């Protein structure tokens, strides 16, 4: 469930598939506000926005009654659409392109940088990774390093600072690069997740970021 201050959104998922229904509750329609529901046993009244399990729908933003959603409906690499709550049957197409082009190659923070690199795995597949380090870090293998990777349920791992992850590897099985990338790390292809992780940590060593005895992994 997600609250947007004006609306409460209710997501309903089907097993572990990347499909969901989406309902909303307009808080301004509540006679005495949402605070009046505290301690009560009755539930909020929700209206349908998406009531089919045919694709993934994720809230991005809204302007009054017009909602912007990220979806893979007829778009394996995802697209942005707008739905008007007052005219739910009308969909406005906004934007769609390969998601691999949606990432910035480099972000600079005040004392550190986040750089995007790619290491080559089996069959020539390039595995993207984001490396967080001090600006001007020495590539002499003397740095401690924590590599994080998680692949499952089409979860997209996007770059952001966290003390719990210094290098983020976008292994196959995630949702960053569309349906093909996701299926490349599931079911009979699950081994690709582990192989990609191994190639990522080998890259960090050969590139001089760290050494094996200074490298930790988490995922």
Protein Blocks (a to p, Z undefined) as FASTA:
>chain_A
ZZehjaccddddehjbccdddddddfklpmnojklmgopabdcddddfblcdfbccddfb
dehjaccdddfehianopaddddfklmmbccdfbdcdfklmpcfbdcdfkbccddddddd
ehhiacdddddddehiacehpaccddddddeehiacdddddfkbmbdcddehiaknojkl
mmmmgcjlmmmmmmmmmmmmmmmmmnopacfklcccdZZ
